[in-house]
Amino acid sequence: MSHRILFFLFFLSVSVTAQVGGKATYQFLNLVNNPRMAALGGKVITNADYDPIQAIWNPASINIEMDNQLSLNYTNYIGDINYGTVAFAHMINHRAQVLHAGVTYLNYGSFDGYDEMGNPTNNFSGGEIAFSVGYARNIPRSDIYVGANVKIISSKLEQYSSLGAAVDIGISYIDEDTGLNISAVGRNIGTQFKPYHEDYEPLPFEVLLGISQTLENVPIRWHFTLENMQKWDIGFSNPSRDQSDLEGNITKEKITFIDHALRHIIIGAELFPESGFNIRLGYNFRRGEELRILEKRAFAGLSGGFSVKLNKFRLSYSYSQYSMAASSSFFGLNIDFN
């Protein structure tokens, strides 16, 4: 039965028009939103524990351990861009039903304004925010959990504003005896209610598949995630890697089947995942390949971090390398109100 549900979710999701890269609006919805996820490669949907921020990416992960847990996260992104997330979960009745809420915001900073003739005008800024509410249920007499998030999205870029809504649908198979978690998520299934101008734009819909497990005799939890499964050919030829011969003939970069396959893969590992101190490492193949500089080691795609638990507080930090010129730091604080 679990296999049928997983395949049903996958084929239902891919039937929705899919967009990758800059072909959709509200791209901030797919930004990495906490240090743990950033350290494990950028996208992880197979953590179902105390951390309520995980439910923003996979609502099926909402569980009783999240009860009265608050997660605060901040990211110093590229340039002057800053964004963060806040998430909280609360058990609403004695039947272990948990309600989850989250807020994601992004501030693009200040920009110098100019008219079409190049004359300076007023400075302007931009920002986006999404508010979500999520809920999950266990299918009776099984290890399968299903969940959904409903999101209201608001965006303002200079004088233009937009309003939209979306849902996330997640399903997880969780074997507590072996520590195995197999999950699938369809994210950002929705529409704009109010476009920026006249044209309605698609949302950044994405399908993710993931599997993770804690090793039996070693304190390590490994993660394997497949991103952007709604579209196979997410690779593209980089013009800067074109080669020319003495006669001026240009040979473009060739994207092979293996290249396309690797761009969907994210791997990560947590050392001491259930202790008060843990170390996290990850690698994002798509980021590493797209931001790779020929003949130079920029370590693009690599990420790492750690967390420390102090009584009712857990502090987290992660660092992600994008290129020789760009990197980001992620800061997180989890507070246990129980």
Protein Blocks (a to p, Z undefined) as FASTA:
>chain_A
ZZmmmmmmmmmmmmpccdehjlbghklmmgcfbfklmmnoopackbccfblklmmmmmml
gcfklgopacddddddehjbdcddddddddfbfnopacddddddddebjaddddfkopac
ddddddddddddddddddehiabdcddddddddddehjbccdddddddddddddfknopa
cddddehiacdfbdfklmccddddddddddddddfkbccddddddehklbmblcccdfkl
pccdfkopacdddddfklmmmmmpccdddehklbmbdcdddddfklmmmmpcehiaehgo
iacdddddehjaccddddddfblmbccddddddddfZZ
